[in-house]
Amino acid sequence: MYSPNFDVSKRKKNNIKFIILHYTGMKNEKHALNRLTSLNSKVSCHYFITYSGKVLNLVPDLYVSWHAGESSWKNKKFLNSNSIGIEISNPGHENKYEYFKTKQIKSLFLLVSFLKKKYKIKNSNILGHSDIAPDRKKDPGEKFPWKLMYKKKLSIWHNKKESTLKKLRNVKCTKHEELKFFNNLKKIGYNAKYRIYMIKAFQRRFRQNLVSGKVDKECLLISFSLLKINKY
C-alpha cells in the first residue's frame, strides 16, 4: 500500500537529517491508514506501524512525504524536506490516549535503528511531532517511551536521578531562572516563538509524569543536563 501524497522530485540521501515520530490520533486504524493514503487528505508518512507491530512503507525514503507540516527545529523550517516521518497507530489525546503496544515499540526501535545507521542521523535529531510543532501537536505524547528509546541508544535523555528531580518538582523558578530555561530550550532546538506551548512539549518528552505547562526547578535542571551531556 502506497500514499500518493509526496513531492514528485527525489531528494538526495544526505538531505535526510531527522526522524519525526507521530501517533495517528484516530480511533480506528483502518481510517488512519485510509487518510494517509487518500489523495484528498494531502497528508502522508514514510512508515506506518500497526497495532500488531507490522511496518508499512507508504512513501519511499527518498521522496518527501507530507507529515510535519508547519514546523521548525533550530535553524530548519518546514522539516518535511529533511526528515523521515513515522506514524504509530494510537488514538491520541482526543480519543482516550493509550500506551503504545509492546509489538509496536519493538518494531519502531528496529526501524529507527536501521534508518539512523543508513542516513547517519544524530540521536538529537530523532524528535516528536510536538517538538517541532508545539503550538499544534501533542504527539507522540507523554506515554511514548522516550527513556527506553534512549537506553537503546536511539534518542537523548538527561542524567539526573528521579530522587533528585522529585525534590525540585513544583518548586517555583525565579524570573531569571525561567529566562534561563527558555534560553536552554532554544539551544536544544525548540522555537522560542512558542514559549507557552514548548513548556508542555518539553515536559511530554523529558518530564512525562507531570505535564503541567509550568516551569519549575525540575524542568530547569533537566534542561541544563540535556545541554551538558548531548551534542547540539
Backbone torsions as a table, in degrees:
resi	resn	phi	psi	omega
1	MET	NA	129.3	-179.8
2	TYR	-123.5	158.3	175.9
3	SER	-102.5	139.2	177.0
4	PRO	-83.0	-1.3	-172.7
5	ASN	-95.3	86.8	177.5
6	PHE	-159.2	161.8	177.1
7	ASP	-72.8	138.2	-174.1
8	VAL	-67.4	-38.7	-176.8
9	SER	-77.9	141.7	178.9
10	LYS	-77.3	152.1	173.5
11	ARG	-107.4	163.3	177.9
12	LYS	-80.0	150.4	-178.4
13	LYS	-56.3	-40.3	-177.1
14	ASN	-76.8	-0.5	173.8
15	ASN	-80.4	-16.4	-177.8
16	ILE	-82.7	110.3	-174.6
17	LYS	-117.6	-17.2	-172.2
18	PHE	-131.7	151.9	165.8
19	ILE	-119.7	125.8	-178.3
20	ILE	-113.9	126.0	-178.2
21	LEU	-101.1	136.0	-178.0
22	HIS	-130.5	160.6	158.4
23	TYR	-110.0	159.5	-176.5
24	THR	-72.4	-33.4	178.4
25	GLY	68.9	28.4	179.4
26	MET	-130.1	146.9	-177.1
27	LYS	-63.0	-36.7	-171.2
28	ASN	-115.0	127.1	-178.6
29	GLU	-63.2	-39.7	179.8
30	LYS	-62.1	-41.7	178.9
31	HIS	-65.3	-38.0	178.6
32	ALA	-63.2	-44.7	179.9
33	LEU	-66.5	-39.3	177.2
34	ASN	-62.1	-40.8	-179.7
35	ARG	-64.8	-42.1	-178.2
36	LEU	-71.4	-15.4	-179.5
37	THR	-115.0	8.3	179.5
38	SER	-91.8	132.1	179.9
39	LEU	-61.3	-31.2	-177.0
40	ASN	-74.6	-24.8	-173.9
41	SER	-75.4	-29.8	-178.6
42	LYS	59.5	30.0	172.8
43	VAL	-132.0	155.0	-179.6
44	SER	-164.6	-176.5	173.7
45	CYS	-155.7	168.2	176.7
46	HIS	-79.9	-43.2	-177.1
47	TYR	-130.3	144.2	178.8
48	PHE	-126.9	126.5	-179.9
49	ILE	-109.8	118.3	-176.7
50	THR	-77.0	171.1	177.3
51	TYR	-60.1	-30.9	-178.5
52	SER	-82.3	-4.3	179.6
53	GLY	94.0	3.0	178.3
54	LYS	-71.5	137.7	-179.6
55	VAL	-105.5	121.6	177.9
56	LEU	-109.0	133.0	177.4
57	ASN	-97.8	102.7	-174.2
58	LEU	-88.4	-30.6	177.2
59	VAL	-136.0	130.3	177.9
60	PRO	-60.0	147.5	-173.6
61	ASP	-53.5	-39.7	-172.6
62	LEU	-82.1	6.0	171.2
63	TYR	-110.0	147.0	-178.7
64	VAL	-81.6	115.6	175.4
65	SER	-91.8	164.3	-172.6
66	TRP	-105.9	78.2	-174.1
67	HIS	-119.0	-28.0	-172.3
68	ALA	-91.0	-32.8	-178.5
69	GLY	64.7	-151.5	177.5
70	GLU	-67.9	117.3	-171.0
71	SER	-156.6	162.8	177.5
72	SER	-158.7	151.1	175.1
73	TRP	-154.8	117.9	-174.2
74	LYS	55.5	-121.1	-176.1
75	ASN	-95.6	7.4	-179.2
76	LYS	-99.7	140.5	175.4
77	LYS	-128.5	154.5	-177.9
78	PHE	49.1	75.6	-168.3
79	LEU	-75.0	-0.9	177.6
80	ASN	-50.9	-44.6	-173.7
81	SER	-67.6	-19.9	-176.1
82	ASN	-114.3	10.5	-170.0
83	SER	-135.9	163.5	168.9
84	ILE	-111.3	129.7	-178.1
85	GLY	-103.5	130.7	178.5
86	ILE	-120.5	120.5	177.2
87	GLU	-100.0	131.1	178.1
88	ILE	-113.1	127.8	-178.3
89	SER	-62.9	119.8	-179.0
90	ASN	-167.1	137.1	-176.6
91	PRO	-64.1	-24.3	176.6
92	GLY	80.2	177.2	-173.5
93	HIS	-62.5	-27.2	-177.6
94	GLU	-84.6	-9.9	-174.4
95	ASN	-136.1	52.9	179.6
96	LYS	60.1	62.0	178.2
97	TYR	-44.1	134.3	-177.4
98	GLU	-133.8	164.7	176.8
99	TYR	-67.5	149.2	179.7
100	PHE	-73.4	148.3	-178.8
101	LYS	-71.5	147.4	179.2
102	THR	-57.7	-40.9	179.5
103	LYS	-63.7	-36.5	178.1
104	GLN	-64.1	-46.2	-176.6
105	ILE	-66.9	-40.0	177.0
106	LYS	-60.4	-45.0	178.5
107	SER	-65.2	-41.6	179.7
108	LEU	-60.7	-47.3	-178.3
109	PHE	-61.7	-39.3	176.9
110	LEU	-64.5	-42.9	-179.8
111	LEU	-65.7	-48.3	-179.3
112	VAL	-63.0	-40.0	177.8
113	SER	-60.0	-43.6	178.7
114	PHE	-64.1	-47.9	-177.6
115	LEU	-67.7	-39.0	179.0
116	LYS	-59.1	-45.5	-179.3
117	LYS	-69.6	-44.3	-176.5
118	LYS	-62.6	-40.6	-174.8
119	TYR	-108.4	8.4	177.3
120	LYS	54.2	50.5	-178.0
121	ILE	-89.5	131.5	179.7
122	LYS	-73.8	148.9	177.5
123	ASN	-56.9	-35.4	-179.2
124	SER	-70.9	-9.8	178.2
125	ASN	-105.8	13.7	171.5
126	ILE	-99.9	109.3	-163.8
127	LEU	-129.2	163.9	171.6
128	GLY	-95.2	157.3	178.9
129	HIS	-58.7	-35.8	-179.8
130	SER	-69.4	-23.3	176.0
131	ASP	-66.2	-40.4	-173.4
132	ILE	-95.4	-12.8	178.0
133	ALA	-142.9	60.6	-172.7
134	PRO	-64.6	-22.9	179.6
135	ASP	-77.7	-16.2	-175.4
136	ARG	-118.0	-29.6	-167.0
137	LYS	-124.9	152.2	178.4
138	LYS	-118.7	-7.7	-172.3
139	ASP	-85.5	152.9	3.1
140	PRO	-79.6	-4.7	169.7
141	GLY	89.5	177.7	-173.0
142	GLU	-73.8	-8.5	176.7
143	LYS	-96.4	4.0	176.2
144	PHE	-84.8	136.2	-173.5
145	PRO	-81.5	69.4	-179.6
146	TRP	-63.4	-38.4	-178.9
147	LYS	-64.9	-41.5	177.1
148	LEU	-64.2	-37.4	177.6
149	MET	-62.5	-39.7	176.6
150	TYR	-62.5	-41.7	179.8
151	LYS	-63.8	-25.4	176.7
152	LYS	-88.1	6.9	179.6
153	LYS	62.9	40.1	-179.1
154	LEU	-123.5	9.0	-179.5
155	SER	-163.3	-174.5	177.8
156	ILE	-113.2	159.5	177.4
157	TRP	-158.1	170.9	178.3
158	HIS	-91.5	176.0	-178.1
159	ASN	-117.8	24.8	-177.6
160	LYS	-95.8	139.7	179.8
161	LYS	-72.9	148.0	179.6
162	GLU	-60.0	-37.5	-179.7
163	SER	-63.3	-36.7	177.7
164	THR	-69.4	-43.6	-176.7
165	LEU	-67.0	-39.6	-178.0
166	LYS	-58.4	-34.6	-179.7
167	LYS	-65.9	-24.0	-177.1
168	LEU	-100.8	-6.4	-177.9
169	ARG	-65.0	130.0	-179.4
170	ASN	68.7	9.4	174.2
171	VAL	-83.6	118.8	-171.8
172	LYS	-64.8	141.4	175.4
173	CYS	-90.6	154.2	170.9
174	THR	-75.9	167.6	177.6
175	LYS	-60.3	-39.0	179.0
176	HIS	-64.2	-40.2	178.6
177	GLU	-68.2	-36.7	176.2
178	GLU	-61.0	-43.2	178.0
179	LEU	-61.7	-39.0	176.8
180	LYS	-62.4	-42.4	179.2
181	PHE	-59.4	-49.3	-179.5
182	PHE	-64.6	-36.7	177.3
183	ASN	-65.2	-39.3	176.9
184	ASN	-62.5	-43.7	-180.0
185	LEU	-64.3	-35.4	176.6
186	LYS	-64.6	-40.4	177.5
187	LYS	-64.8	-38.1	178.2
188	ILE	-64.5	-37.1	177.4
189	GLY	144.5	-12.2	-178.1
190	TYR	-66.5	149.7	179.6
191	ASN	-80.9	115.7	-176.4
192	ALA	-63.2	-15.9	179.3
193	LYS	-63.4	-27.7	-173.9
194	TYR	-109.4	55.6	-174.0
195	ARG	-53.0	-52.8	-175.6
196	ILE	-62.2	-44.3	-176.3
197	TYR	-72.6	-34.4	-174.2
198	MET	-73.2	-18.5	174.2
199	ILE	-61.9	-49.3	-179.9
200	LYS	-67.2	-37.6	178.1
201	ALA	-61.4	-43.7	177.7
202	PHE	-61.9	-43.5	-178.9
203	GLN	-68.4	-38.8	177.3
204	ARG	-62.1	-25.2	-178.3
205	ARG	-92.2	-46.1	-168.5
206	PHE	-118.9	-10.0	176.4
207	ARG	-138.8	69.6	-164.7
208	GLN	-74.4	-20.2	-177.9
209	ASN	-84.4	-1.1	173.5
210	LEU	-152.7	100.7	177.2
211	VAL	-102.0	85.6	-172.5
212	SER	-96.8	-22.7	-174.7
213	GLY	77.6	9.2	179.5
214	LYS	-116.8	138.3	177.8
215	VAL	-79.3	125.6	173.3
216	ASP	-130.3	179.3	-175.1
217	LYS	-68.3	-24.9	175.4
218	GLU	-64.4	-47.8	178.6
219	CYS	-61.2	-41.4	179.6
220	LEU	-60.5	-46.1	-179.5
221	LEU	-63.1	-42.0	178.2
222	ILE	-61.3	-42.3	-178.8
223	SER	-63.4	-40.2	177.1
224	PHE	-66.2	-39.7	179.6
225	SER	-62.5	-43.9	179.8
226	LEU	-60.6	-41.8	-179.5
227	LEU	-68.3	-33.9	-176.0
228	LYS	-72.9	-41.1	-170.8
229	ILE	-102.2	-6.1	-179.2
230	ASN	-118.5	152.9	-179.8
231	LYS	-92.2	119.1	179.0
232	TYR	-116.7	NA	NA
